[in-house]
Amino acid sequence: MNKLITLLLLSTTYIFSNINAVVSILPQQTFLLAIGGDRVNITLMVQPGNSPHTYEPKPSQMISVAKADIYMAMGVEFEHVWLPKFTSLNSKMEVVDLTAGIEKMSMSHGHHADERKEAHKSLDPHTWTSPSNVKIIAQNIYKALIKVDNTNQAYYQANLEKFIASVEQTDTQIKEILSTLKESRSFMVFHPSWGYFAKAYNLEQIAVEVEGKSPKPRELVNLIKEAKEEKVKAIFTQPEFSDSSAQIIAHELHIPVVKVSPMALNWSKNLINIAKIIAGQK
């Protein structure tokens, strides 16, 4: 009798055990939670307020990696150093590239900053700032989940369809907001994190910083001139970076500095708010 109870408990645990998944950044957690729901235990690596460029995992996170079934990679900088260490720690863990199928683009800095743009040819990792890319990411999440847990395929499929519909709704809302633009379609950023967003909506981001370097005095003058020409309405900066140069430009142009991070938890609301600011809406 005791053996039977033990077997029943073990089989029940197996049937209802969740997938242990690790993600690099907060938007991934949002996407994975939408599709995986209560069938997935999620460990987030880069905690709010930290930069994925320089992040180093904590010991508690390494323990989670050791127990993980899947690591969902996004191509952010710290992964280049740490993913080999993670797979060495847990050789059974499946590593999935959620950006597979997305056409990568180089970092964009604006058409007047030629010498700075020419010096920077690395690919932009911020793929999730475009709704069309998020739909690809969502499909990759779905494929990864059913590979590990085919029993719950119908559940994941239903969640995927619901999430895709919400992404399309976000896309439609952003297009409606930006349709009110009468003049320039340029916006200024401190760190060039919004290239995919700009491309998706026929906008241009003008970046203050390139490769982690603030502009030299001559470059700063050119940026101020460009911002005037393009009639930018605000400068977007990230909480993870210093924004002293952006503050100087904003002061000269009498425009606000808006702190916004591509790492925000509420991905949809974040993009809609950015679109409103670019369009001059409150």
Secondary structure, DSSP 4 states (H G I P E B T S, - for coil): -HHHHHHHHHHHHHHHPPEEEEESSHHHHHHHHHHHGGGEEEEESS-TT--TTT----HHHHHHHHH-SEEEE---HHHHHHHHHHHHH-TTPEEEETTTT----B----TT-HHHHHT--PBP--GGGSHHHHHHHHHHHHHHHHHH-GGGHHHHHHHHHHHHHHHHHHHHHHHHHHTT--S--EEEESS---HHHHHHTT-EEEES-BTTBPPPHHHHHHHHHHHHHHT---EEE-TTS--HHHHHHHHHHT--EEE--TT-S-HHHHHHHHHHHHTT--
